[in-house]
Amino acid sequence: MFIERHLRKEIERSLKAYPVVGIVGSRQTGKTTLARQIQSNIKAKSIYLDLELPSDFNKLRDAEIYLNQYADHLVIIDEIQCQPTLFPLIRALVDQNRKPGRFLILGSASPALKRQAAESLAGRIVYHELTPFDLQEVDYGKMRRLWLRGGYPKSFLAGSDEESVIWREAFIKTYLERDIPQLGIRIPAVQLRRFWTMLAHGQGQLWNASQMANNMGISAPTVRHYLDILDETFVVRQLQPYYANIKKRLIKSPKIYIRDTGVLHALLGNRTLDALYGHPAVGSSWEGLVIEQIIGILPAGWQFFFYRSSSGAEIDLLLMNDKKALIAVEIKYSLSPQATKGFWTSYGDLGCRKGFIVYPGSEAYPLEKDVFVLPLKKITDIVK
């Protein structure tokens, strides 16, 4: 089954404007497949190098000589984190010939890799994050499958829920035992798995480093390091709080979400929709799904936060458009959703332009002036 990635056209446009284009994202999101599709679509000459293949890795032992042979090609370099010393060379080659579409680089992230890329290629590269499948790509009719299995292609497209679970469990194991060590990060897999699972059980909750450290028997800086690793490798999202110049004490800790709900459910042991519906985390799972879908459709220049005062007044997702206007989004797993008193208080305090309550129903309708109940399938209305 072929699913068109909407990021493809954006990347092809970037290749016409920038000398270096990067595709980043967690493992198994389909970066290689997407790059191959782009290679077949463009008219320019191109070569493809996968640095996890010894034969391709060896071609770049004297990378300057090899790459100079292909100055008139689009050079696609997959798994570039395997050879981070390429970044200064790419910068030098681009500075010699700054034409657009010279390099398309693919890779997962590590702190050292991101730092080196930022230092070497500043002003020369634009990045695109390839996430797992979203609802715009798979169609709303498959929403429950996407929610249960998540959007990693091999999980979503598996022949059965059981096959999907098996793939996700293997993904988690491989991520911990192979992918993290390959990024130069030395943490016992069992320890990081336990931490990841604890985050899953606290889906959508405020980050509390001291409590997490006490629960795991390690220091607060260590659990902070663990969280940053999962965030920088695109499997966890730290949703930051919004600070406004209002006379209220505000929460300053981020809220933590496992980004892919399929991975979340694997960590929680939810193998079927029935198990999910009966699990205490069903509401927070739904919240995480909706947040990722909305963030995925935001236009360039938009920002996203959550808002909570110390008294408990809260907005699940606060969007700021490119004109600095605020849009409040509340997320409810209910067919008869109602906004809380805390939502209305926050909505008024912040002077929001519009508000939406996203729910799993099928009908959109107004709740109050400029506040609407909205089904998930119509979330593109939020950014209109």
Summary of the structure (lengths in Angstrom):
residues: 384
radius of gyration: 21.9
end to end distance: 31.2
largest distance: 65.8
contacts: 1211
relative contact order: 0.09
helix: 46%
strand: 19%
